[in-house]
Amino acid sequence: MHEILYTAGKSGHAMSCGGIVFVLLLLLFASGCATIKDTVVLVQDADGKVGQLTVANNGGSKTLTVPNTMIEVTGSEKSPSDPKQIDQSKIDVLFAESIDAWPAEPVIFLFYFLHNSTDLVTESKSDIVEVISAVNKRKFYEISIVGHTDTTGTDEHNMGLSNARAEAVRDALIAQGIRSDRINLRYHGKWDPIVPTGDNVSEPRNRVVEVVVK
Amino acid sequence: MGRILSLLLLFVVLAATIVSAADESAGSLRKKKGDVLIERQGHILKAEDGTSVYPNDTVSTGANSSVGIIFEDNSRISLGSNSRLELKQFVFEPARRQFSMVNELIKGTASFISGKMTKLSPDSVILETPSATIGVRGTTYHVMVRED
């Protein structure tokens, strides 16, 4: 609106009757091709799932739920557009550079532990070698180690247990030549179970350390 | 004497806690190509693969340049050329049930893959642009922001 009045003034038109008609014509013209500032495109996840994006500003709010649709925004005071279709070929061109720069998908390993223990179950012992092989395939690597527990026992006990399990895996990896400065260790106790359960549920799949090579 | 010592010890432990909290990186860089810079507290740093990024950092790319960021929750964001992304907030603490990821794409192109954050806390991930705020519910998406 401001831009349009400014344009009219600059071109020397007095606000006579003719001037008003001119402004109206300009308005009509401008509403057809307002400058697009943002283009927001929803696509499908690698595993086929589709999430949701809500684009909001002072002009309103619109939501994308269908893959290969987009919303355009022309300014913070103007409502985002309704969702429109966008071709895959156009997405591939517009976002070629950023798609090319996506970091590789992290590789996740799960090391399982005996109940209330920092000893690995037999089947998990050989997975250390698998982690090393994933590391060797990458140009650059970092490893994140996150300790978990099942939901039996107190919060405090499980925080300590998840920490001790994470450290056990860390030490095994360092023994195999992984650089300690490339390891980030965390522990989440019973608050971030791999398999969601209620409280006080003995669940072997949650006695686990998650190792992510990224 | 013992009391002074234990006070001193408490101070050291507290100081160590504060330092480690400030040390917590949001993620680190991958696939750096061309000119990529990080602005941090008024300083400009050169970026390389593996360089850590922190809340309040701004990552920018020059012409024919691009870079990826992998976050602690396994979210991935990548920038095309002539782009600028400000990391405004990153909190990923499942143990305290604290989650928040707020970034602003100031200009350029960016592609996004959601990580664990939106699975554990669906309303905690937001991308801002100068003209809009985007609420993200676990998905892959792309955004282009053109300058005035």
Interface residues (C-beta under 8 A of the other chain):
Chain A: T35 I36 K37 D38 T39 V40 V41 L42 V43 Q44 D45 A46 K49 V50 G51 Q52 L53 T54 V55 A56 N57 L64 V73 T74 G75 S76 P80 I91 L94 F95 A96 E97 S98 I99 D100 A101 W102 P103 A104 P106 K139 F140 E142 S144 M159 R182 N184 Y187 H188 G189 W191 D192 V212 K214
Chain B: S28 R30 K31 K33 D49 G50 S66 V67 G68 I69 I70 E72 N74 R76 S78 L79 G80 S81 S83 P94 A95 R96 R97 T109 A110 S111 I113 S114 T118 L120 T129 P130 S131 A132 T133 I134 G135 V136 R137 G138 T139 T140 Y141 H142 V143 M144 V145 R146 D148
